[in-house]
Amino acid sequence: MALRASSGAGRVVAGRYVLLHRLGRGGMGHVWLAHDQRLVCEVALKEIVFHDPAEPGQERETRVARARAEARHAAGLRDHPHVVTVHDVVEHEGLPWIVMEYAAGAVDLRELVARRGPLAPAECARVGLAVLDALATGHERGILHRDVKPANILLAPDLTGAPYGRVLLTDYGISVQPDTGETRYTMASGVVGTAGWLAPERATGSPATPAADLFSLGCTLYHGVEGRGPFERESPLASIAAVVTEEPRRPVRAGALGPVLRGLLEKDPGRRTSARVLEAELSRLVAPQAESSYTRPPTDLGSQPPWATPDRPGSTTGTAASTTGPTAAAGPTDTSGPTGAAAPADPTARAVGSAGRTDPSAAGPVPAHQRPRHPVLRAAVAVGLGVVLALGGAWYALADRTGDGGAATAPYGDAVGLAEPLERGDCVRAVWPGGRRFSGVPRLGVEPACTGAAGRGVDGQVVGFVGASSAEEARELGPARCEEATREFRGRMAAVRPLAVVPVPDGFEEAGRRTACLVLGAHGPVYGPLGDRRPFGTAFADTAPMQRRDCLDARPGRRALLVPCGGRYDEQVLGFTRLGQDVTLAEARGVSDAACARDVPPRDYGFDPSVHEAGSWTGEQSWETGARVVVCTVKRRNGGTMEGTEP
């Protein structure tokens, strides 16, 4: 019988399981909530979905074999309290369906962090201890997971009713038993795992080991406590390159969990923290009063995440502005956006805690795990992986300080020049010394209409604030906290940089005891408000304010209007690509669709290639400033409108 994907809700699988509704997407297909007519209970069913009917037969057979292997491996761990139980694997119309327990009220760690914010270090350690217990049990039985990541960790209510008390590891779809001679199922690229979460030795083709699972666990815990992965970049290729050649971003929120993360993220698997040592370290964070070995995590919440407790002095009081449109569909290129740290252009910024870094002149010897990788290795990997697109992501911090600590006449100092504290949503113009953007301390001015003088646009906008208990804390931690607060916002745009405006000591109270976090165009103005300050119906004067997942109504004359994604629209923004500096705007408009189809293919976002195709937008002003950014969209091949949250 020919293999084919199944239809939707209401269908009966294997004569027994009635599909109720789709719960989510897995690495190989969809996960459904189903009703077991025989046992009269609810279960979760994973089905394989082939988006491309022309997928080669060998690849189809491999994915089917992976599903059977997942069921077999997970079933071998069905007695473990932190592994999703697999009940059965059934055949239906030539495809295997995995029957699993349904964890009512569960949410995966990725979604929880996106919805509620990063976890507290102790709470993150509790989750890590549970996942470690599951991994260690699998390792003892010769089973490696190979795809540990936030999306594969479920948090569900426990028996006491605690909403996230139960921790479950799921999706053993690419797991392997290396010592049994079992067939290893690999992707066409030869890399098994998810970019940004897999260990460097796996990225370079070395065999899977338990240490590789622990590295992925370290990336996952980093995401849990920091709100992003340590190696997340604009594309999967860039993420893989970062895993191999770059050190993880310096954590800002990790606290006592920081040393644990450093040990797990060692490039050399031989120097990486072992499971036994990791268990002891995490146990001390979860239950610091206990001296004995801690073998099973408690089911209660333990340390509450920050969004479950009242605000504390020094906690973040502002977050990145929300944006319109649905969340991005899961897929290989669904990332959090460009967040690569760059050294500040202004050398004085180092004194105010640029990107959370300390003054190198005051630092002691650099630990081995923080030393730069060998340049030959960097070059070799760069050649092997290709050129990585890097749009935006650099950041800048400023604070005007008098050398003698004298009184200031404005909340942020005389050089910045603002007489009143900034407010969220304020559009600003920035005049840089000598006309060089991000060089020196700019003089800022607020543009109430967000249009700028003579239609030249505005340079950026205030998207949030971060609080502090003292002016010194604002100076030391404000920039790094602003980088974090603007991360998601910046990840939705093509070429922007953050700006942390730190209050001077005498203006600390007047500024509301907080640092203003701005987002500015990296190459020039942004031509209007950003994020949720853009009303529907707004006509884009240029592509600079366009953001990922914006829904557009295309009008004659290369005009685009921002419209709600819940209704009908012509195109949806998926991402960005960049063309060479020698490409003219006229030339760009002739090749931009093909460039987007190559660099931001709609298929990677779950869109059916037989129905959808890549589109693009280019902007005259953005081209003149040298950004050379192409906005990549998805649209219907027949020219019709899209609707709702396709696909």
N, C-alpha and C positions, 0 to 999 in steps of 0.2 A: 504494500500500500504506500502511496506517495506521502512523504512527510509534508505537512503544512501547518500553519499557525491556526489556532482555534478562534472562534468568534467570541462574543462578549457574554455579559451577565445573562443568567437564565439557562445556560447550557448545562447539560448533565455530562460529567466526565466519568468514564469507566462505569457507566450505569449506576453510579452511587453518589457522586459529589456534585451538588448543584452550585454553580458559580453565583455568588451574590453581588459582589462588587470588587473592583480592583483596589488592592491595598498599596501597591507601589511597584517599582521597577527593580529588578535584580540585574546582576551582571549578564545573565543569559536570556532574560525575558521578564514576564510579569508575575507578580505574586497576588493571588486572589483570596478573598474571604469566601469560604464555601461551606455548605451545609452537608454533613454526612448523614444521608437518609437512613443508613443502617444503624448507626449508633446514636442518631439524633443529637448531634453536637456540631459545633463549629470548628473548622480546621482551616489552615492556610495551605494553599496549593501553589506551587511554582510551576509555571509552564515555560517552555522554550518558544521564543518568537523569532522568526526569520523575517526581518524587515525587507530583505532583498530576495525576491524569488529566484534570482539567478545566482545566488551564493553557491560557490563550488561545492560539489558533493562531498569532497574530503573534509572541508571545513564544517559542513553540516553534521557529518558523522562524528567529528571531533567534539562538537558542542553537545551532541546527544550523549556521547561517552562521558563527557565531563559531568553531565547531570546525574548519570548513574553512579559515577564515582563520588559525587557530593553526597548522594543518599547513603552510599555504603560507609563513607568516612564519618558522616554525622551520626549515623545509626550506631556506629561503634562507640560514640560518646553520649549516647542517649541517657545514660544514668547520671550525667554530670549536671549539677544545678545551674551552671552558667553557660550551657550550650542549648540552643533551640532543638527540641526533641523532634526527630524524624520518625514518623509512624510507619510509613510505607512508601513504595515507589510503584506506580501503576502505569500500564501502557494504554494509551488512548489514541487511535488513529495514527499509529506508527511512532508516536512520541512518548517519552517518559514524563510523567507528572510526579513531583515530589510532594508527598502528603506530610505536613508538619503541624506541630502544635500552633494554635493561634493565641498569641499573647495579647489579650484585650487591653487597650489603652497604652500600648507600647509606642514609643517614639525613638527613632535612631539618634545617636549622639550628634551627628551632623545637623539634623533638623532642630534638635533641642538647643544647641548652641546658637544657631541662626535665629531661632525664635525668642530665646530668653537671655542670651548672652553667655559669656564664658563661665565655667564652673569655678568654685573656690578650690584652692590647691588640695585641701583635705578631701573634698568631695570627688575631685578628679582622681586622687590617689585611691579612693575606695573603688571607683569604677575600674581603674587599672589593676587593682589587686584581684578583682573578680575575673577579668579577662586573662590575667596571667595564670590564674588557677586553671582556667579552661585550656589555655595553650600548653601549659606544663603537662597536664594530663594527656593531651594529644601527643605531645613530644615523647612522653614515656611509652606510648603505644606506637610510636613511629609515624605519627600523622603530623605533617606540617600544614599550616593554614594557607600561607602565602598571599593573603589578601586582607590583612588586618588594617582596618581604616574606620573612621567614625561612622560611615554609613552601614557598616556591618556589626555595629554594637547597638543592641536594643536596650532601652530602659523602660521597664514596665512596673505597674503597681505590685507590691508584694502582699503577703497575707495580712499584714497589719494595716494595709491601705495606703502606705507611703507611696506617693505617685511614681517615684523613680527608684524605688528600693531594690528592684530585681534587675540584675545585669545579665544580659544574654549575648553570647557570641553566635553569629549566624553566617551563612553563605560559605560553605566549604567547597564551593564550585571549582576552585583550581588547586585544592589541596592535593598532597601527594605523600606516599609512603616510600621514601627514597631507598630504603634498604630491602625492599621486597621484589625489585625488578619490575614494578608496576609501570605501565605506560604513562608517560608524562604528557599532559595535554597543554600545548603552548599556543599562543596567538601567532598570527602571521608575522608580526614584527619580531618575534623571538623573545620578547620581554614578557614575563608572566607576572602580573600584578597591576597595581594602579599607580600611574605616574604621580610622584610627590610623596608616596607612602612606602614604596618598596626600598629595600636596602641597597646601598651602592654596589655591593658585590653582586647582587642579583641583576642590577642594571647593566653591569659589564659582563654578564654571562656566566658567572660562577654558580656552582650548584646550590640548591636551597639547603639551608641549615636552620636549626632552632634559633640561632643568633639573628638570622634575617627576620624572623617573626618578631623578635624582641625589638629590633630597630623600628619596624612598622608600628609596634605598640608605642614606642617612644614618640613617633610622629603623631600618633593618635592622641596621646595624652597631652602633647604640646598643643594640638588643636583644641582639646577640651578646655585647657586653662587659659590659652591665649586668644582663642577665637579664630585661628587660622593655622594652617600647617606650616612647619618650619621651612619647607621648600616649595610652597605653592608659587607658581609663576603664571604668566599669561597663557602658556600652551603646555601640553603634555611634554613636548620635546624640551622646552625650557625647564620644566620641573625635573625631568630626568637629569639634565645637565647640572642643575643646582645640587641635586642629591649627590652626584659624583664629585663635583669640583668645588662646591662652596660649603662654608660652615653654616649651621642653622642660624636663623635670625636670633638676635639676643632677646630672650623672653622678658616681658615687662611685668606680667601678673603672676608668674609662677611661684615666687616666694621660695618657701622651703622645698618645693618640688623642682626648682631649677637644677640643683646638682644631680638629681635623679635623671632628669631629661638629658643632661650633658653626657652622663654615663651610657645612656641607651643610644644616643645619636653619634657615638664614636664611628668614624669611617671604617676603622680596622675591626673586623668581627672578633679578633683575638683579644682586643682590649675592651670590648663592649661588656657592660654589666651583665653578669650571669643571672639566671632565673632565681637562684637561691639568694643571692645578694639583693636582687631587686625586691623579692618578697619581704625581706627584712626592712629595707628602706621604706617601702610603701606602708608596711604595717606600722612603723613608727609615726608616719604622718596621719594614718587613720586613727590609731589608738596609741598616742604617745606615752600613756602611763603604763602600757604593757611591756614587759621585758621578755616574755617568752615568745616563741615563734607563733605567728598568726596564720592559720591554715585556711580559714573560711571567712570571707567578708561578712559583716553583719547585714541583716536585711533592712534595718532602719536607715534613714537618710544620713545619719552621722553629721558631718559638717555640711551646712546648708550652702547652696550656691548663692552668689551675691544678690541675684534678683529675688531671693526668697527672704531676705533680711532687710531691716531698715538701713538707709544710707549711713555710711560712716565717714568721719572726716578723712579727706584725702581720696575718697572714692570718686570714680568717674561720674560726673553729673550730666554729661552731655554725650549723645551718641550720634553716629552718622545719620544724616537725613535719609528718610525712606524715599523710595523711588516708585514710579508708577509701573504697572505691568506685572505679570506673573513671575514667579521665581523660575530660574532657568531649569530646563529639563536635565535630568541626569545624563551624563555622557562623558566621553573621554576628554572633551574640551570645556566641560562645565566647571570653571574654576572661579576663585574669588577675585581674580583680577591682579593687575600688576602691583606688587608691593615690595619690589626690590629696594633695599635701602641704598641711599647714595650719600656721600659725604656732603655736608652743607657747602654752598658756594661762599658764604661769609665765614672767614676764619674765626671771627668773634663768637659765632654761634656755638662753638665747642664749649665755651664757658657756661652756656645755659643748658647743657645736657642734650646736645644735638642727637636725635634718634636714640636717646637713652644711653649714649656712649660716654665714658669718662675721658678725661684728658689723658692722652697716651703718655704724656710726660710724667704723670703722677702714678702710672700703673707699674706694677712689679713685672716679673718675668711672665711671658705669655704661656699659659698651660699648653701642653702638647696637643690636647684635643682642639685648641683654638688656633693653632698655627696654620698659616696658609698652606694650601696644597702645592705640590711641586709644580712650577710653571710648565714643565714638559708635559705633565699629566693634563693640566688645563688645556694646553694647545692640542694635545692628541684627542681629547674628548670633544673639544670644539670642532675639530675637523670631522670627527666621526658623527657628531650629532647635527652639524649644520649650523647655519646662522639662526639665532633665536630672536624673535621679534620682541622688543622691549618698548612698550609705550607707557610713558608717565612713570609713576611709582617713586621717583625721587622726591625728597621732601626738604623743607627749609624751616628753620626756627629763628625767631628774632626777639630781642628785647633790648630796649634802649636803656643803657645804664650809665650813670655818671661815674667817673673813676674814683671820686672821693665820697661816693654815697650821698651826694647832695640831694636836695628835694627836687622832685619832678613836678611839672605843671600839668601833666596829663596822665591818665591811667597807665598808658603804655610807654610813657616817656616823650620827650620833646621831639626826637627824631621821627617817631611814628606820626606824631602830630594830631592824634584824635583827642578832642576835648571831652568826649563822652564815651562810655564803655560800648563796645560792640554788642549787638543783639543777634540772635539766630535769624538767618535769612537776609541779613544786611548784605547788599551788593557793594563791592568796593572797587575803587580804582587804585592802582599802585604806581607810583613814580619812583623809578629806581635810579640811584646815583649813576651818572654817566650814561644812562639809558640802557644799561645791561641788565636784563632780567635775572633775578636771583643772585645779584651781586651787590653786597652791602645791605643797608637797612632801608627799605622803601618807605616813602611817606604815603600814608593811606588816607583815603577820603571815601565817605559813604555816598552812594548814588541811590537816592530814595526810589527812583522809578526803574532801576535796574536796566536802563538803556544806555547810559553813558552820554557824554557830551557829543553833540553832532553825530549821533548814531554810531560812534566808534565802539560801542559795546562796553562791558565792564570786564575787569580783570579776574574777578572771582567772587566768592560768596562765603559767608560764615555758615558752616554746616553743623556746628556743635560746640560744646565747651567741655573742659575737664577741670574738676575742682581740685583744691589743695588746702591743706590745713595751715600753711604758712607761705610767705613769699619765697622762702628758700626752697621749699618743696616744689612750688610751681616752677621755679627756675631749673631745678634738677630733673623733675619728672614730667613737667608739662609737655615738652616736645615729644617724648616717646608716647605719652598718653594720647596726644593729638594724632600721632601717626596711627595708633590703634583705632581711635574714634572715627577717623576718616577713611580707614582701609576699605570698607565695603563700598562706600560712596565712590572712592577713586577707582575701585575695580570695575565700576560700571561705565567709566568714561575712557576715552582713548588717550589723551595727552594732557594730563593735569598733574600738578604737584601740590602737596599740602604746605601750609604756612601756619606755624604756631606763633601767636602773638601773646607773649608773656607779660603780665603786668610788672611794673617796677615796684620796688618795696613800698614807696610812699603812695602808690596808686593801687595797692593790692586790695584793700577794702572797697575802694570805689569801683574797681573792676568786678566786684562780686566774688572775690576770692577764687577766681577761675581764669584759665587760659583760653583764649578764643582760638578755635580750630577752623582755618579757612582752606578752601580749595581754589587754586588759581590755574589759569591756562598755562601750560608749560611753554608755549611758544608765542602766545598773544592773547587778546581778549577772548572771552567766551560768548559774547554777543547775546546776553540775556540771562535770566535767572536759571537756576539749576534744580535738579531733584524735584521734590514735591512743591516747589515754588513755581513751577511751570503749569499754568492752567491748561486744561484741555481746550483744544482749538488754537493753541499758540502756533503761529507759523515760524518755522525755524529760519532765522536769518543766515545761518551757517550751520555746518555739521558739528561744530565744537560742542554745543550743549546736548547733542544726542547721546543717549545712554543705552546700555544693553537692556533688552527686553522692552524698549519703547515700541509702541505700536503707532504706525504712521498711515496717514491718509495722503496718498500721492495726488498732487494737483498739477495742472499744466504749467509749463514754464519752470520746471525743476523745483517746484514748491512742495514742501511736506508739512503737514499739520500733525501735532501730537493729539492722539485720540485714545479713549479708554480701550484696554485690551479685552474687556468683557463683551464688547459689541463687534461690529464689523470693521475691518481695517484692511489696508492693501498690503502692508509689509510689516515685519517685526525685526528689530535690530538684534542681531546675534553676537556681533563682535566687531573687530577692526583689523585692518592690515595696513601696511605702509609700503609705498612705492619709492623708488629711488629719487634722489635730489635732482637728477637730470631729466625727470619725466615732467612734461608740461601738463597743465590742467586739461587741455584738449586731448592729449595722448592718454591721460589717466582715465578720462571718461570712456575711451574706447577699449580699455583693457581691465577696468575695475571689476566688472562682473566676473570675468575669468579669474582674476586674482582672488576674489572672495570665494569662488567655488573651490579654489585650490587650498586656501589658507583657513577658511572658516566654512567648511562644507555643512549645509543644513542637515545632512544625514547624521552627522556627529551629535546633533541635538534631538534626534529622534524623528525628524521629518522624513516622510516617504519620498525617495528620490523620483519616483514615477509621477508624483503629484506636485512636488515643490521643487523650486530651483533657487539659486543664489541671486540676489540683487545687490545693488550698491548705491551709495550717495557720496558725492564729492562736493567740497565747498570752496568757493573762490577765495574767501578771506583766509581760511585755513591753509590753502595752498600758497598764498602770498607770504604768510608768516614762516613758511618752511616746514610745517608739520608733516605734510604729504600723507595725511591719514585718510584712508578710505573706510567709510562706514559700511559694514557688510550686513545684509538683511536676508530674509527668506520671504518668498512670495509664491503664489500659485503659478504653475506653468501655463494654465489656460487664461491667465489674466484676471481671474475672478477674485473676489474678496475672501479674506480669511475671517474666521469667527471664533470667539471664545479663546480658550487656552490651547490652541493647536500645538503639537499633535495630540 
